[in-house]
C-alpha cells in the first residue's frame, strides 16, 4: 500500500507539471523604442512599463504565459494580420479608422492630449490659437489628426517622443501635443518646459487584435474586467503615476492613488542623473551582450544580402549584355523597377504584403532577401559597365583562338572586368551594411535597434549614437581592407599595396 501511495503521489505531482508545460501562450507586441511609460527597456535591459504590467496581469487571469514580440511602431498593426502575434498593447488609441482595421478590447486607460510649451509661454484655450506655430507630435496618433485638422498649424511628426521635446529646447518647435502619459514622463521633469493648463480631446487605449477574433477579445475582456475589479489596475497605474480622476471615473473607483508613484519617480531620477564621461563609458559596458548580438545579426544580414546581390546582379548583367532580346528587356525592366523604388517599401512588401498571397517569410529571410533583391539592381549596372569596358577585340581574339562565346566570356572578358568593378562593389557593400538598419522594420534587432534601446535607457542619444556609429565603422573596415588586398592581387602592375609603394627586388633603381 505504501508503494502504491507513493506512486499515486508522484503521478499527482506530474499532472500540474504537464499542465504547466501545455499552458497556452499569449503573444503580445509593442514598440519599445523611447516608449516610456508604456513598455520599454529599463536598467539591466529589463522590459518594464505600465502596459507591460497590465498585459502580464491579463495573461495571468487568462491562464496564459505572456510572450513578448518586438516590432516597429509602423509595423504593429500589419503584424497582426500577418499572424506574428496575438495582440498589440502600445498606447493604441481607439479611433474609428483603427477600429475598421482591428478588433479592440474594452478600454484599459483613458486620458487626454497634453500640450507642452517652452517655459514662460502663455497657455492657450484652443488649438486655433496655435495658428502659424510649429507643433510636433507622433505620426498615426489622435494628436496628429487633431493638429492636422486645425488650420494654420505647421505639423511636424517624429518617430520618438524624446526628440520632439528636445526640439522645443533647441528652438525648432513652438510646442508638442501628445498623450498625457508621454508628456508626463518626458517633459514634466524638464525645467525648460511647461504644461499648458487646458487639456485637449479625449484618448482611450485598447488592446488590438486581428479583425474578427471575437473569442480572444472575449477572453481578454473577461480578464481585463477582473484586473480592474480586483484593484490591480489601480495599483499598477498608481505606481507609474498615471492614476488620474479621468481613469478613476471611467473605472468607477476612488480618485486617490492606491500607492506612491515609485516607478515614475525612479524614471525621473534616472533621467536627472548627469554622469561624467568616464561613468557614461563604463555604463555602456552593461550593453555589450546586446551590442554583440546586434553586431552579429548585422554582419550576417549584410554578408548574405551582398552575396545574393552579387550572384543575381551578375546574372542580370550577363543577360542584359549578351542575352537574347526578351531577356535583355526583362533584366532592364527589373533593374529600373528596383532602382526606382525605396528599399524600405520593398522590405515592407516582402514581409507584410506577401502573406496576402500566401507567402510568409521569416524576418531574417525577408531582411536578407530584401537587401539582395535591391542591391542586385545596382550590382548589375556595375558589372555591365565592367563588361562593356573590355574592348570587343578581346572577345574576337578569343573566338579566333577557337573558344566559344561562353568560354571567351568566362575565361577572357569576365576576369578582366572583375578587377574593374571591385572598387564600386566594395562601396556598395559599405552602403548595404548601413542600409541593413532598415531590417528593424521587420522585427529584427540590429545595431540600429540596439542603439534605440540603449538611448532609451541612458537618455543619451548622442553618446549611444557615437558608440553604434563606431561599431558600424569597425565592422566595415576589415571588408574594405580585404577588397583592397584582393584588388592588388588581381593587378600585378599596381605599384601600391594598401597605399605603400612597392620596392623592386633588386633594391632602388639607380
C-alpha positions as CSV (number, residue, x, y, z in Angstrom):
1,X,0.0,0.0,0.0
2,X,2.8,2.4,0.8
3,X,4.4,1.8,-2.6
4,X,1.1,2.4,-4.4
5,X,0.5,5.6,-2.3
6,X,4.0,6.9,-3.3
7,X,3.3,6.1,-7.0
8,X,-0.1,7.9,-6.7
9,X,1.5,11.0,-5.1
10,X,4.2,11.0,-7.8
11,X,1.7,10.9,-10.6
12,X,-0.4,13.6,-8.9
13,X,2.7,15.8,-8.9
14,X,3.3,15.2,-12.6
15,X,-0.2,16.4,-13.6
16,X,0.3,20.1,-12.7
17,X,3.8,20.0,-14.3
18,X,2.3,18.7,-17.5
19,X,-0.4,21.3,-17.4
20,X,2.2,24.0,-16.9
21,X,4.1,22.7,-19.9
22,X,1.0,22.8,-22.1
23,X,-0.1,26.2,-20.8
24,X,-1.2,28.4,-23.7
25,X,1.0,31.4,-24.8
26,X,-0.3,34.9,-25.3
27,X,2.0,36.6,-27.8
28,X,1.8,40.4,-27.5
29,X,3.7,43.1,-29.3
30,X,4.8,46.7,-28.7
31,X,7.3,49.2,-30.0
32,X,9.8,49.6,-27.2
33,X,11.9,52.5,-28.7
34,X,11.6,55.5,-26.5
35,X,8.3,54.2,-25.3
36,X,8.1,55.1,-21.6
37,X,5.9,54.6,-19.7
38,X,4.1,52.1,-21.8
39,X,6.6,49.2,-22.5
40,X,10.3,50.0,-22.7
41,X,13.7,48.6,-21.7
42,X,14.9,50.0,-18.4
43,X,18.1,49.4,-16.3
44,X,19.6,46.0,-16.9
45,X,17.9,45.7,-20.3
46,X,14.8,44.7,-18.4
47,X,11.4,45.2,-20.0
48,X,9.1,47.3,-17.9
49,X,6.3,49.9,-18.2
50,X,2.6,50.1,-17.1
51,X,1.3,48.3,-20.2
52,X,3.9,45.6,-19.7
53,X,2.4,45.0,-16.2
54,X,-1.1,45.2,-17.5
55,X,-0.6,42.5,-20.1
56,X,1.2,40.4,-17.5
57,X,-1.8,40.7,-15.2
58,X,-4.3,39.9,-18.0
59,X,-2.3,36.9,-19.2
60,X,-2.2,35.6,-15.6
61,X,-6.0,35.9,-15.4
62,X,-6.4,34.1,-18.7
63,X,-4.1,31.3,-17.6
64,X,-1.6,32.0,-20.4
65,X,2.1,32.7,-20.5
66,X,2.9,36.1,-21.9
67,X,5.5,36.2,-24.7
68,X,6.8,39.5,-26.0
69,X,7.4,40.1,-29.7
70,X,9.1,43.4,-30.5
71,X,8.1,45.4,-33.6
72,X,8.5,48.8,-35.1
73,X,5.5,51.2,-34.4
74,X,4.5,51.4,-38.1
75,X,4.5,47.6,-38.3
76,X,2.4,46.8,-35.2
77,X,-1.0,46.6,-36.9
78,X,0.3,44.9,-40.1
79,X,2.0,42.3,-37.9
80,X,-1.4,41.3,-36.5
81,X,-2.8,40.5,-39.9
82,X,0.5,38.6,-40.7
83,X,0.0,36.4,-37.6
84,X,3.2,37.4,-35.9
85,X,1.4,37.8,-32.5
86,X,-2.0,37.6,-30.9
87,X,-2.5,41.2,-29.7
88,X,-0.9,44.6,-29.5
89,X,-0.8,46.8,-26.4
90,X,1.2,50.0,-27.2
91,X,-0.9,53.1,-26.4
92,X,-3.1,52.5,-29.5
93,X,-6.0,54.9,-29.5
94,X,-9.4,53.5,-30.1
95,X,-10.4,55.6,-33.1
96,X,-12.9,54.9,-35.9
97,X,-10.3,54.3,-38.6
98,X,-8.3,51.9,-36.4
99,X,-11.5,50.1,-35.3
100,X,-12.1,49.4,-39.0
101,X,-8.8,47.6,-39.2
102,X,-8.6,45.7,-35.9
103,X,-10.8,44.3,-33.1
104,X,-10.3,46.3,-29.9
105,X,-10.7,45.1,-26.3
106,X,-12.6,47.2,-23.8
107,X,-10.6,50.3,-22.7
108,X,-7.8,49.8,-20.2
109,X,-6.8,53.5,-20.0
110,X,-8.5,56.9,-20.6
111,X,-6.6,60.1,-20.9
112,X,-6.3,63.4,-22.9
113,X,-3.8,65.3,-25.1
114,X,-1.3,67.4,-23.3
115,X,0.3,70.5,-24.9
116,X,3.8,71.1,-23.8
117,X,5.3,74.6,-24.4
118,X,8.6,76.4,-23.7
119,X,8.9,77.6,-20.1
120,X,7.4,81.1,-19.8
121,X,4.9,80.7,-22.6
122,X,1.3,81.7,-22.3
123,X,-1.2,78.9,-22.1
124,X,-3.9,78.6,-24.8
125,X,-7.5,77.7,-24.5
126,X,-7.9,76.2,-28.0
127,X,-5.7,74.7,-30.7
128,X,-6.8,77.5,-33.0
129,X,-4.5,79.9,-31.0
130,X,-1.5,77.9,-32.3
131,X,-2.0,79.0,-35.9
132,X,1.3,79.9,-37.5
133,X,3.3,77.9,-35.0
134,X,5.3,74.7,-35.5
135,X,3.9,71.9,-33.3
136,X,5.4,68.4,-33.0
137,X,3.7,65.1,-32.4
138,X,4.0,61.4,-33.3
139,X,2.5,60.0,-36.6
140,X,-0.6,57.9,-36.6
141,X,-1.9,59.4,-33.4
142,X,-5.0,61.2,-32.3
143,X,-2.9,64.3,-31.6
144,X,-1.6,64.2,-35.2
145,X,-5.1,64.2,-36.6
146,X,-6.2,67.0,-34.2
147,X,-3.3,69.2,-35.3
148,X,-3.8,68.3,-39.0
149,X,-7.5,69.5,-38.9
150,X,-6.6,72.8,-37.2
151,X,-5.9,75.5,-39.9
152,X,-2.6,77.3,-39.8
153,X,-0.6,74.9,-37.6
154,X,2.6,73.6,-39.1
155,X,2.7,70.0,-38.0
156,X,6.0,68.1,-37.7
157,X,6.0,64.4,-37.0
158,X,8.6,62.4,-35.1
159,X,9.4,58.8,-34.6
160,X,10.5,59.2,-31.0
161,X,9.0,61.3,-28.2
162,X,12.4,62.3,-26.8
163,X,13.4,64.1,-30.0
164,X,10.2,66.1,-30.2
165,X,10.6,67.5,-26.7
166,X,14.3,68.2,-27.3
167,X,13.4,70.3,-30.3
168,X,11.4,72.6,-28.1
169,X,14.6,73.3,-26.1
170,X,16.6,73.8,-29.3
171,X,14.1,76.3,-30.7
172,X,12.9,74.2,-33.6
173,X,9.4,73.7,-32.2
174,X,6.9,76.0,-30.5
175,X,5.3,73.1,-28.7
176,X,4.5,69.4,-28.7
177,X,1.0,67.8,-28.4
178,X,1.0,64.2,-27.2
179,X,-0.9,61.9,-24.9
180,X,-0.7,62.9,-21.2
181,X,1.4,59.8,-20.1
182,X,4.1,60.6,-22.7
183,X,4.2,64.3,-21.7
184,X,4.4,63.5,-18.0
185,X,7.3,61.1,-18.4
186,X,9.4,63.1,-20.9
187,X,8.6,66.7,-20.1
188,X,7.4,67.1,-16.5
189,X,10.9,66.8,-15.1
190,X,12.4,69.3,-17.6
191,X,12.8,72.8,-16.1
192,X,12.8,74.4,-19.6
193,X,9.3,73.1,-20.4
194,X,5.8,73.7,-19.1
195,X,2.4,72.1,-19.4
196,X,-0.5,74.0,-21.0
197,X,-3.2,74.4,-18.3
198,X,-6.0,73.3,-20.7
199,X,-6.1,69.7,-21.8
200,X,-7.4,68.8,-25.3
201,X,-9.6,66.0,-26.5
202,X,-10.1,62.6,-25.0
203,X,-8.0,59.5,-25.7
204,X,-8.9,55.9,-24.9
205,X,-6.5,52.9,-25.2
206,X,-7.5,49.4,-26.2
207,X,-5.7,46.2,-26.9
208,X,-5.7,45.5,-30.6
209,X,-6.4,42.1,-32.1
210,X,-6.8,40.8,-35.6
211,X,-10.2,41.8,-37.1
212,X,-12.9,39.3,-36.2
213,X,-11.1,37.4,-33.5
214,X,-14.1,37.6,-31.1
215,X,-13.0,34.6,-29.0
216,X,-9.7,36.2,-28.0
217,X,-11.4,39.5,-27.5
218,X,-13.9,38.0,-25.1
219,X,-11.2,36.2,-23.1
220,X,-9.1,39.4,-22.9
221,X,-12.1,41.5,-21.9
222,X,-13.1,39.0,-19.1
223,X,-9.5,39.0,-17.8
224,X,-9.3,42.8,-18.0
225,X,-12.5,43.2,-16.1
226,X,-11.1,41.0,-13.3
227,X,-7.8,43.0,-13.2
228,X,-9.8,46.3,-12.9
229,X,-12.3,45.0,-10.3
230,X,-9.6,43.4,-8.1
231,X,-7.7,46.8,-7.8
232,X,-4.6,45.5,-9.7
233,X,-5.1,48.1,-12.4
234,X,-5.3,50.9,-9.8
235,X,-2.1,49.7,-8.2
236,X,-0.3,49.5,-11.5
237,X,-1.3,52.9,-12.6
238,X,-0.6,54.4,-9.2
239,X,2.9,53.1,-9.1
240,X,3.5,54.7,-12.6
241,X,1.9,58.0,-11.5
242,X,-0.9,57.6,-14.1
243,X,-3.9,57.1,-11.8
244,X,-5.9,60.3,-12.6
245,X,-9.5,61.4,-11.9
246,X,-10.3,60.6,-15.5
247,X,-9.3,57.0,-15.1
248,X,-11.0,56.7,-11.7
249,X,-14.2,57.9,-13.2
250,X,-14.0,55.6,-16.1
251,X,-13.4,52.6,-13.8
252,X,-15.8,53.8,-11.1
253,X,-13.1,53.6,-8.4
254,X,-11.7,56.0,-5.8
255,X,-9.9,59.1,-7.1
256,X,-6.9,58.8,-4.8
257,X,-4.0,56.6,-5.9
258,X,-3.6,53.3,-4.0
259,X,0.2,53.8,-3.5
260,X,3.1,56.1,-4.1
261,X,4.3,56.7,-7.7
262,X,7.6,54.8,-7.2
263,X,8.1,53.8,-10.9
264,X,7.5,57.4,-12.1
265,X,9.9,58.9,-9.5
266,X,12.6,56.3,-10.4
267,X,12.3,57.2,-14.1
268,X,12.6,60.9,-13.4
269,X,15.5,60.3,-11.1
270,X,17.3,58.3,-13.7
271,X,16.8,61.0,-16.3
272,X,18.0,63.7,-13.9
273,X,21.4,62.0,-13.4
274,X,24.2,63.6,-15.3
275,X,27.2,61.2,-15.1
276,X,30.6,62.2,-16.3
277,X,32.3,60.9,-19.4
278,X,34.1,58.0,-17.7
279,X,30.9,57.0,-15.9
280,X,29.0,57.0,-19.1
281,X,31.6,55.0,-20.9
282,X,31.7,52.5,-18.1
283,X,27.9,52.4,-18.1
284,X,27.9,51.3,-21.7
285,X,29.7,48.0,-20.7
286,X,26.5,46.5,-19.5
287,X,25.1,46.7,-23.0
288,X,27.9,44.7,-24.7
289,X,25.8,41.5,-24.8
290,X,23.1,43.4,-26.6
291,X,25.6,45.1,-28.9
292,X,27.4,41.9,-29.7
293,X,24.2,40.1,-30.6
294,X,23.1,43.0,-32.7
295,X,26.5,43.3,-34.4
296,X,26.5,39.6,-35.3
297,X,23.0,39.9,-36.8
298,X,24.1,43.0,-38.8
299,X,27.1,41.1,-40.2
300,X,25.1,38.1,-41.1
301,X,22.3,40.0,-42.9
302,X,24.9,42.2,-44.7
303,X,27.1,39.4,-45.9
304,X,24.3,37.1,-47.0
305,X,22.4,40.0,-48.6
306,X,25.5,41.1,-50.5
307,X,26.3,37.6,-51.6
308,X,22.8,37.3,-53.1
309,X,23.1,40.7,-54.7
310,X,26.4,39.8,-56.3
311,X,25.1,36.5,-57.8
312,X,21.8,37.9,-59.0
313,X,23.4,41.1,-60.2
314,X,26.0,39.1,-62.2
315,X,23.2,37.1,-63.9
316,X,21.3,40.3,-64.7
317,X,24.3,41.9,-66.3
318,X,25.1,38.9,-68.4
319,X,21.5,38.7,-69.6
320,X,21.4,42.4,-70.4
321,X,24.6,42.5,-72.4
322,X,24.7,39.1,-74.0
323,X,21.2,37.6,-73.6
324,X,18.5,37.4,-76.3
325,X,16.3,40.5,-76.7
326,X,13.4,39.2,-74.5
327,X,15.7,38.5,-71.6
328,X,17.6,41.8,-72.1
329,X,14.2,43.6,-71.9
330,X,13.2,41.7,-68.7
331,X,16.5,42.4,-66.9
332,X,16.4,46.0,-67.8
333,X,12.8,46.3,-66.5
334,X,13.8,44.6,-63.2
335,X,16.8,47.0,-62.8
336,X,14.8,50.1,-63.4
337,X,11.9,49.0,-61.3
338,X,14.1,48.1,-58.3
339,X,16.3,51.2,-58.5
340,X,13.2,53.4,-58.9
341,X,11.5,52.3,-55.6
342,X,12.7,52.7,-52.0
343,X,14.3,49.8,-50.2
344,X,12.0,50.3,-47.2
345,X,8.9,49.9,-49.3
346,X,10.4,46.7,-50.8
347,X,11.1,45.2,-47.4
348,X,7.6,46.0,-46.2
349,X,6.1,44.4,-49.3
350,X,8.2,41.3,-48.8
351,X,7.3,40.9,-45.1
352,X,3.8,42.3,-44.8
353,X,2.5,42.2,-48.3
354,X,3.4,38.7,-49.5
355,X,1.3,37.0,-46.8
356,X,-1.8,38.3,-48.6
357,X,-0.9,35.8,-51.4
358,X,0.0,33.0,-49.1
359,X,3.8,33.6,-48.9
360,X,5.1,34.1,-45.3
361,X,8.8,34.8,-44.9
362,X,10.7,34.7,-41.6
363,X,12.0,38.1,-40.5
364,X,15.7,37.1,-41.2
365,X,14.8,35.7,-44.6
366,X,12.8,38.8,-45.5
367,X,15.6,41.1,-44.4
368,X,18.3,39.2,-46.4
369,X,16.1,38.8,-49.5
370,X,15.1,42.4,-49.5
371,X,18.7,43.6,-49.4
372,X,19.8,41.1,-52.0
373,X,17.0,41.9,-54.5
374,X,17.5,45.7,-54.0
375,X,21.3,45.8,-54.4
376,X,21.3,43.3,-57.2
377,X,20.0,46.0,-59.5
378,X,22.9,48.3,-58.6
379,X,25.5,45.4,-58.9
380,X,24.1,44.5,-62.3
381,X,24.9,48.1,-63.6
382,X,28.4,47.8,-62.1
383,X,29.1,44.5,-63.9
384,X,27.5,45.8,-67.1
385,X,29.9,48.8,-67.0
386,X,32.8,46.4,-66.4
387,X,31.8,44.1,-69.3
388,X,31.4,47.0,-71.7
389,X,34.8,48.4,-70.7
390,X,36.6,45.4,-72.1
391,X,37.4,46.1,-75.8
392,X,35.5,43.9,-78.3
393,X,38.7,42.8,-79.7
394,X,39.3,40.6,-76.6
395,X,36.2,38.5,-77.4
396,X,37.1,38.5,-81.1
397,X,40.6,37.2,-80.3
398,X,39.2,34.5,-78.1
399,X,36.8,33.4,-80.8
400,X,39.8,33.4,-83.3
401,X,41.6,31.0,-80.9
402,X,38.7,28.6,-81.2
403,X,36.8,29.5,-78.0
404,X,33.1,29.5,-77.9
405,X,31.3,32.7,-76.9
406,X,30.7,31.2,-73.4
407,X,34.4,30.2,-73.0
408,X,35.5,33.6,-74.2
409,X,33.2,35.3,-71.8
410,X,34.2,33.4,-68.7
411,X,37.9,33.0,-69.4
412,X,38.7,36.3,-71.0
413,X,36.1,39.1,-70.6
414,X,34.8,38.4,-67.1
415,X,38.2,38.0,-65.3
416,X,39.3,41.4,-66.7
417,X,36.0,43.1,-65.9
418,X,36.0,41.8,-62.3
419,X,39.1,43.8,-61.5
420,X,37.4,47.0,-62.8
421,X,34.2,46.6,-60.8
422,X,35.8,45.6,-57.5
423,X,36.0,49.2,-56.1
424,X,32.3,50.1,-56.8
425,X,31.2,46.7,-55.5
426,X,33.1,47.3,-52.2
427,X,31.5,50.7,-52.0
428,X,28.1,49.1,-52.4
429,X,28.8,46.6,-49.6
430,X,29.5,49.5,-47.2
431,X,26.2,51.1,-48.3
432,X,24.4,47.8,-47.8
433,X,25.9,47.5,-44.4
434,X,24.4,50.8,-43.4
435,X,21.1,50.1,-45.1
436,X,20.8,46.9,-43.1
437,X,19.5,49.2,-40.4
438,X,16.1,49.1,-42.2
439,X,15.7,45.4,-41.2
440,X,14.5,46.7,-37.8
441,X,11.2,47.3,-39.7
442,X,10.7,43.5,-39.9
443,X,11.2,42.9,-36.2
444,X,14.9,42.2,-36.3
445,X,17.1,43.9,-33.6
446,X,20.2,45.0,-35.5
447,X,22.7,47.7,-34.4
448,X,20.3,50.5,-35.1
449,X,17.6,48.7,-33.0
450,X,20.2,48.3,-30.2
451,X,21.0,52.0,-30.4
452,X,17.4,52.9,-29.8
453,X,17.2,50.6,-26.8
454,X,20.4,51.9,-25.3
455,X,19.4,55.6,-25.8
456,X,16.0,55.0,-24.2
457,X,17.6,53.5,-21.1
458,X,20.5,56.0,-20.7
459,X,18.8,59.2,-22.0
460,X,22.0,59.7,-24.0
461,X,21.2,59.7,-27.7
462,X,24.5,61.5,-28.6
463,X,26.9,59.1,-26.8
464,X,24.9,56.0,-27.8
465,X,24.9,57.2,-31.4
466,X,28.6,57.7,-31.4
467,X,29.1,54.2,-30.0
468,X,26.9,52.4,-32.5
469,X,28.4,54.5,-35.4
470,X,31.9,53.4,-34.3
471,X,30.7,49.7,-34.4
472,X,29.4,50.2,-37.9
473,X,32.8,51.6,-38.9
474,X,34.7,48.8,-37.2
475,X,32.6,46.2,-39.0
476,X,33.1,47.8,-42.4
477,X,36.8,48.5,-42.3
478,X,38.0,44.8,-42.5
479,X,35.9,44.3,-45.6
480,X,37.4,47.5,-47.2
481,X,40.9,46.2,-46.4
482,X,40.1,42.8,-47.9
483,X,38.8,44.3,-51.1
484,X,41.9,46.4,-51.4
485,X,44.1,43.4,-50.9
486,X,42.1,41.4,-53.5
487,X,42.3,44.3,-55.9
488,X,46.1,44.5,-55.6
489,X,46.5,40.7,-56.1
490,X,44.4,40.9,-59.2
491,X,46.5,43.7,-60.6
492,X,50.2,42.7,-60.6
493,X,51.1,46.0,-62.3
494,X,49.9,48.0,-59.3
495,X,52.7,50.0,-57.6
496,X,50.8,50.3,-54.3
497,X,49.7,47.9,-51.6
498,X,47.4,49.5,-49.0
499,X,48.8,52.9,-50.1
500,X,52.5,51.9,-49.6
501,X,54.9,51.9,-52.6
502,X,56.4,48.6,-53.7
503,X,60.1,48.2,-53.7
504,X,61.7,46.3,-56.6
505,X,63.5,43.1,-55.7
506,X,66.8,44.4,-56.8
507,X,66.5,47.4,-54.5
508,X,66.0,51.0,-55.5
509,X,66.7,51.9,-59.1
510,X,70.0,53.7,-59.6
